[in-house]
């Protein structure tokens, strides 16, 4: 099982970014969470047993899963011992 935390910056709040990220995660069988941060960034934790699906997910997040959003920068951090059983939107 591989897991990563991605923090994305840009136009990522108020554009449906969390909801489209959840839909993308559900389509690719990715587990984890997505949440807005106070600094207008969004943090995504993602886990999958299929590295190919996880890489697809990461690439689509970097390109913004919503047409109204725009990712201008991102930070990736590997996660250890992170094994969620669903993908959730944190409010």
C-alpha positions in Angstrom: 0.0 0.0 0.0 1.4 3.4 -1.0 0.3 6.7 0.5 1.1 10.3 -0.1 0.0 13.7 1.2 -0.3 16.5 -1.4 -0.8 20.1 -0.6 -1.9 22.1 -3.6 -1.8 25.9 -4.0 -3.5 28.2 -6.5 -7.2 28.6 -7.2 -8.3 25.5 -5.3 -10.9 26.8 -2.9 -14.4 27.9 -3.8 -14.3 26.1 -7.2 -15.5 22.6 -6.3 -12.0 21.2 -5.9 -12.7 19.0 -2.9 -15.8 17.5 -4.5 -14.2 16.7 -7.8 -11.2 15.3 -6.0 -13.4 13.0 -4.1 -15.2 11.9 -7.3 -11.8 11.3 -9.0 -10.6 9.3 -6.0 -13.8 7.2 -6.0 -13.4 6.5 -9.8 -9.7 5.4 -9.3 -10.3 3.4 -6.0 -8.2 5.8 -4.0 -8.7 6.1 -0.2 -7.9 9.1 1.9 -9.2 12.6 2.5 -9.3 16.1 1.1 -9.6 19.3 3.2 -9.3 23.1 2.8 -6.6 24.9 4.8 -6.7 28.3 6.3 -4.0 29.6 3.9 -6.3 28.9 0.9 -4.4 25.7 0.0 -6.0 22.2 -0.1 -4.4 19.1 1.5 -5.1 15.7 0.1 -4.1 12.4 1.7 -4.2 9.5 -0.7 -3.6 5.8 -0.5 -3.8 2.8 -2.9 -2.5 -0.7 -3.3 -2.3 0.1 -7.1 0.6 2.5 -7.7 -0.5 3.1 -11.3 -3.9 4.3 -10.1 -2.3 6.5 -7.4 0.0 8.1 -10.0 -3.0 8.8 -12.2 -4.7 10.4 -9.3 -1.7 12.5 -8.3 -1.3 13.7 -11.9 -4.9 14.7 -12.3 -4.9 16.5 -9.0 -1.8 18.5 -10.1 -3.7 19.5 -13.3 -6.8 20.4 -11.2 -9.7 17.9 -11.3 -12.1 20.9 -11.8 -12.1 23.1 -14.8 -12.6 26.2 -12.6 -9.5 25.5 -10.5 -5.9 26.0 -11.2 -3.0 24.4 -9.3 0.0 26.8 -9.4 2.2 24.8 -6.9 2.2 21.6 -4.9 4.1 19.9 -2.1 4.3 16.1 -1.9 5.1 14.2 1.3 5.2 10.3 1.6 3.0 8.9 4.3 3.7 5.8 6.3 1.2 3.6 8.1 -1.7 5.5 6.5 -4.5 3.0 5.6 -7.9 4.6 5.3 -10.9 2.6 4.2 -12.7 5.3 2.2 -12.2 8.7 0.7 -13.8 11.6 2.7 -14.2 15.3 2.4 -13.2 17.0 5.6 -15.1 20.2 6.4 
